[in-house]
Amino acid sequence: MSQPLVCMTLTGHTLAENVQIVRKYEKFIDVVELRVDYLDEDEQLIVRRFPSMIRLPCILTIRRDIDGGLFNGGEFARTNLFGRALAFANQDRAKNFAYVDFEEDFNIPSIQDSALAFGVKIIRSYHNMKEPVYNLKELCDRMRKTGYEIPKIAFKPRKLSDVLNLFTEGQAMKEYDHILCAMGAEGLPSRILSALSDSYLTYTSPEEMQGNVSNLGHLDPITLNNLYNFKSISEETDIYGITGWPMAKTSSPEIHNSGFKNHNLDSVFIPVRSPLVSEALNFSEKIGIKGLSVTTPHKESVLFYVNNQTPEVQQIGACNTVIRKDNKWIAYNTDAYGFKRALEEFIGVKKYKKKVAVIGAGGAAKAVCYVLKQMGAKVCIFNRSVEHARTIAEKFYFKYSSLNVDCIEKLHEYSNLIIQTTPVGMNFDAVSEEIDPIPFYSFDGTELLFDLIYKPAITPLMKRASLAGCRVCNGYKMLEYQAYEQFKLFTGINYESN
């Protein structure tokens, strides 16, 4: 198995803009892909110059709109552009395009023969922007029309099992170079772990151009190399991850991968996004992922699929960590440890016998209530679904209430410490109607507020409480401390040791 190359896709409007981007990122990449379909029309006519303007091998791509590109000028015009870009080959091959990407149905013998004669490698590609592709090996075999092409298949998975099939088929394709990638959020493992599918390369995009290809799920080259240590991933690398949905923002890979580097471990921690935790677990089993951090909305549903639960998980009724041992999933909860340590730092005491309001009744709220019970607090759980609040409250002998304007009086009664456990406020920078879980409540400045959200660092609720004079705390320390405990479960090593 050879190490996949890192290819950066260039979607600038001018050659000069693309050259500037290449110079910024060139130490993180091996090859670039010039997307001619993104260039201004006058710039498209001079793309032949581009390889001599940079110091890296370059793929020539003119992607049609039906394949997810921007070119809609017709096949005659596109064929002419290919011809102009490949013409007048230089004896110094570094000044020519190193690769050209032709779609599976593009068959112009004269251009193909010229590319081969000039030493330009042909990538023969097939794209499906709407649904998964199966029988990948059969399709790749068929696309190698001359026997020299590098077949490429890119598709939009519907679920993680589609991505799993990519790895399974890729590992069976040993006879020739190939490129396989799954697009979108669920397809991210196919890019980070492309070494495991024997893919010839993996595609990235510069941070400045991410918006141009947001539907593809590209990482930027610095993140791929520095955060995920891409060049060191092999079949020997231990893989861990985090699963949830949609999980748009997570700092867990940064925490765990930094720990692996600091302790010189051949390990990587990646996002495994799926709306179904059963899919995430099955994918992990087949890929060989040894442990998962479990986040919203899977902290409770995951318990239906594990083989064993620790006593703490059984008491809490929620899980945020699963580890694969002896072909069985074992459920742990490190949220309680992380919350307890962070809360004690925030309030400065280990026992807290005052009244506490817990906002929400999900998996995180269960871990919070478990800790508050140990600390001796008097708790009332506030939730939109009173039944969910009641279920947790009865388990810990706490009070419960609806979460609406009618609960103001009771919320004031339990407002010495308010702990916010819902996702409301997490994405207030996006278009959202919900940015504050208790908009009807007015702070008087005496409350302590602990919001479990850590991105953004200051939620609208925290800002409102702070302006009223309250002391506030976000959930980043809780995240760190629960991750440290996870790290120890994963590796047997204390994260904070030298």
N, C-alpha and C positions, 0 to 999 in steps of 0.2 A: 504494500500500500504506500503510494507516494503522497506527500503532503500537498493538499490542494493550494492552488494559487489564490491570491486575493485580488480580485478584479474590481476596480472602481468605475462605475458608470457615470459618464459625463453628459449632463443635460443642459449645458449653458447655451446661450444664444449666439455666441461668437467663439471663434477659435482662441482668441486672446483670453477670454474669460476662462475657458477650459484649461489653457496652459497655466494660468495663475493658480487654479485649483490643484492641478497635478503637482506643481512645485511645493504647495503647502503639504500635501499628503504623501509624497512619493516614497518616503522612508517606511510607510505603513502598507504599501501595496506592491504587487508584482507586475500587474498589467492594467491597462485602462480600456474602457469601451467607449468609443466616440459615437454618441447617438446623433447621427446626422439629421434625423427627423426633428430634433429640437432646435437646430441651427436656423438663423435667419436665412432667407432664400439666397441672398447674395453670398453668404458665407458657405452655403452648401456647394457652390460651384468651385470653391478653392480648397476643399478638404484634403486634396492630394498632398498639400503642404504639411499637414498636421504631424505625421510621424517624425519629421525632421525637426519639429519645434519642441519635442519632449525627449526624455531619455529612457522611456519605458516602452515595451511592446504594446501595440495598440490593436484593438478589435474594431473593425469597420462595421457599423450596424445602421441600417436604415429601416426602422421598424414601422410596418403598416399600422393603420388605426385598428384594423380588425384583430391585430395581435397585441393590442395595448399600447401602440406607438402613436405618433402624431402625423405620419406621412399619409396624405390622402390624394396625392397627385396622379395616381394611376401607375400601372406597372411599366409602361413605356418610359415615363419620366424617371421612375426609380431605377430601371435598368440602365439608363443613360448615366445616372449619378454613380452607380456602381462602377460602370466602365471608366468614367472620368477619374474616380478615386483610385482605381487600380492601374491606370495606364502609366506609361513611361517609367517602368520600374527602374530603380536605382541599383547599381551594382553593390552598393552598401545596403544590405538588407535592413539594417537598423533604420533606414530612412523610408522604408516601405511599411505598409500595414502588415503586421505579423499574422493577423487573422481576419477573416471576413465571415459575417454571420448571414447565411442564406436560410430562409424558411424552408420547411420540408417540401412545399409545393413550388419552389422557385427553381426552374430548370432552364437555364440559358447556357448551353454547352460551351460556347465561345468564352464567356466570362469565367465559368468554372475552370476550363482548361487553362486559361491565362493565369488565374490565381495559383493553380497547382504548379504551373511552369515557373512562376516567379517565386515559389517557395512560400506562398501565403496559405496558411492552414485554414481549411473550411470548417466552420461550425455549422452544422445542419440542425436547425431548431424547429421545435413545435411548441406552441403556446395555447393554453386554454385558460382564459381569464375568468371563466364562470364556474367551472366544475373540475373535479379530479380526473386524472388520467390513470388508467390501469394498463396492465400488460406492457410495462415500460421497456423491458428487454426486447420484446417482439417489435415494438415501434422503433427502438434504437437500431436494431439490426436492419430494419427496412430502410431507415434514413441514410445508412452508409452506402450510398449509391455507387461510389467509386472504390469503397473499401478504405479510404483515407480520411474521411470526414470524422469530426468529433460530434456525435449526436448530443443535442441538448433538449431536455423536456422541462418546461415550467408550467405549473398548473395551480389552480385555486382549490385547496382542499375544502371539503365540507366538514370534516372531523379529523381527529388525530389519527384514526386508523388509516386514513388516506396517506398521511405522512409516514406512518409506520410501513406501509407498503412500499413507499419510496426507498426506505432504508433496506428493506428485505430484498427487493429486486436489485438495488444498486450493489449490494454486497455480492450478488451472484454474477455480476458483469465484470469479469476479470480480463477478457480478451482484448479490450480496447478502451481508450480514454472516452469518458462520457461526462456530461454535466446534468445534474438533476437538482431541481429546486422547487419547493412548495412556497407559494406566495401567502401574504397576509400574516395575521397574528399567530395563527395555529401553525404556520409553516416555518416559524423562526428556528426551531431545532435543526431543520434541514440545512440551514445556512451556517449555524455555529458548529454543528457536528458533521459537516460535509465530508470530513475524513472518514467517517463511518459508513458513508454510502459510496466511497471511492470516487467521489466527484472530482473532476479535473480542476475545477475552480469554484469559488463562491463569490457572489456579487455583493458589492457594497455601494453606497452613495455618499458623497461628501455632505456634511451637515448643512451646508449652504443650499444644497439642491434637494434635500429630503422631500420637500413639498411637491416636487415634480413627479415623484414616484411613490407617493404615500401608500398607494394600493398594493405595492409589491412587498413591503415589509423589510426593506433594506436596513441594515445597521450602517453606521458610519465606520470608516476604517480604523479610527482611533479606538472607538468602543470595542470593535471586534478584536483588536490586537491587545489593547491594554486592560480592558475589563475581563474579556473572556480568554485571554492568552491563547488565541487561535492557533498560532504556529506550533504550540506544544501539545495540542490535542491529538491523541492517537488511540489505538485500540486498547492500550494499557491504561488510559486515563480513567480514573474513577469519576462517575457522573452523578451529580445531585441536582435538585431543581426546586422550583416553586410552582405550584399550580393554583389556579383560580380563574375567575372570569368576570369582567373583561380584563382586569389586571393591567390597566393602561399604564400605571406608574408603580414601580416597586424598586426599593433600594436594597433588597435582599441579595441580588447577585453581587453588588459592590461590596457588601459586608463579607459575604462568604468567600468570594474570589480573592479578596485582599488577605483574608485569613489563610487561604491555601498558599498564596505566594509567601507570606511571612513565615510560614512553617515548612516551606519547600516541599509541598505535597503535589503530586501529579493528579490534580483533581480540578473539576470545573463545575460551576453552579449556573444553571440556565433557566429561563422561563419556559414552562410547559403549559400553555394556555388552552383551556377547554371549558365549555359550559357544562360538561358532564365529567364528574370526578372519576367515574368508572372508566371512561376513555383514557384519562390521564394515568390511571394506575395500570391499565393494560399496556399502554404505550411504554410506560416506564419499565414494566416487567420485561418486555420484548427487547427494548433497547439496552437494558442493563443499568438503569438508573437505580442507585443504591438507597436513596432517601429523598423525601420531598418535604418542603415546607408547604403547608396547606392554608390557603387564605380564602377570603370571601368569594363565593357563597358556599364553599364546600366543607366548612369546619364541622358541621354536624352530619351531613349526608355521607361523608367519607367513612363514618363508623359502620355503615351497612356493608362495607367491602373489606374491612380489615379482619385479620384472624385473631389478634390478641389486643387487649387494651390494658394500659397501666391502671392501677387503682385510682390515680389522680384523674385520668380521662373518664373513668367510670363515674366518679363523683361529680365532675364538671359537666359531663355530657357533651363535650366538644373536644376536638383534636386539631392541633396545628402542625403536627409533625408525624410523618410515617416513615418507617425504616424497613427495608427488605432484608430479612434474615431467614436462612434455611427455607427459601421459597415461600415465606409468609410475610404479610404486612403487619407490623406492630405499631400501634397508635400511642403517641405521647402528646402531652400538652406542656409547652414551654412558655405559652402566653402568660400563665399564672405567675411563673417565676419572673418573667420580664416585667410584668405590670407591678408586682409587689416591690421589686427592687427600685423601679422608677418612681412609684408612688411614695415610698419611704424617703427617697431623696427629696421629693417635691414638698412633702408636708413636714418632714423632719422628725417623724416618730414612727415606731413600729406597731403601736396600738392606737386605734382611733375609734373612740366610743361615741362619736357624734353622729348626727343624722346625715345620710348621704343619698343623693338622687342619682340613679343610674338611668341614662337615656338609651333605650334600645333593649332588645331581647334576643340578639343573635348569639353566635358562637363566642364572640369576643366578650359579650356581656356576661355569659356564663362563667368565663374565667375570672372576670372582674368580681363577680358576686362571690365566687369561691374564696378569693383573697380577702374580700371585705368581711366575710364571715369569720375567717381566721383572725382578723384584726379587731373584731368585736364591734364593728359598726352597726348602726341601726339604719337599714336600707329600705328605700322604696324604689321599685322598678317602674319606669314610665315607658309605655310603648303604644303605638297606634293600635296594634292588635292586643287587646286586653288579655285574651286567652294565652298568648305567648308569654306575656308578662307574668300572668298568674302561675303558669307551669314552673317557671324559674323561681318565683317568689315562694311557692309552697315547698319547693325542694330545700330551700335555705331558711325557711321560716321568716321571710321578709314580707313587707307590704308591697302592693302593686297598684297601678293606676293607669288610666288612659292617658294618651299624650295629645292633648288639644287644649284649646283655650279654657276649658272647664277645669283643668288640673292646676291652674295658677296657684291657688291657695295651698294645695298640698305640696307643690313644687317649692314654694317659698319655705314651707315647714322643713323640708329635707335639703335645704340649699347650703348648708355649711360647706359641703363639697359636692360639686356636680361633675359626674363622669360621663362623657359623651362617647358612646361606643358605635354609633351608626356611621355609614359612609357619607351622610349628608354634609356637604361642605368640601368634600374631597375634590370635586371638579368644578368649583365655582368659577374658574377662569374660562370654562367652556359655557356654551349656551345651556343654561339649566334654570329651572324654576325653583329648585330646592338648594339653597345655600346655607340655611340655618334651621336646625332641627327644633328649636324652641323660639320662633320669632315673636311669640306672644309674651314672653317672659322678660321683665325688666330687671336688670342687675342693680343692686344697691351699693355694690363695692365691697361688701363683706365676704362674698363667696370666693371659694377656691374652685377653679375650673381646670379639669384635666380632660383634654380632647385627644382620643386615641389616634386621630388622623395626624400624619406627619408630612404629607405633601398635599397642599401647601403647608409651609411651616407655621403660618398664621391663618387660620380659617376665619371666615366672617364672624362666627360665634366667638372665637377667641378675641378678635379685634374689638367686638362690641363689649365683651366683658372687661377687657383691659382698659378701654376708654372710660368705663364706669369706675375704675379703681381696683378691680379684682386682680389677684395673682393668677396667672394662667400657665399651663404647661401643655405642650403637644406630645404626640406619641413616639417621637423618634428614639428617646432613651429606652422606652419599652421595646421598640423594634430591635434595637441593638442588643439589649440584655437577653431577650428571648432567642435571638439569633446566636448569641454566644453559647447559650445552653444547647441549641440545636447542633452547633458546630461540634460540641463535645460529644453529643450523641452520635453524630456522623463519623467522627474521626478518633474519638477517645482522647483528644488533646484539648487542653484548656486554651481557649482563644486568646486570652489576655496574658498568657505566659510568654516569656521572651524566647 
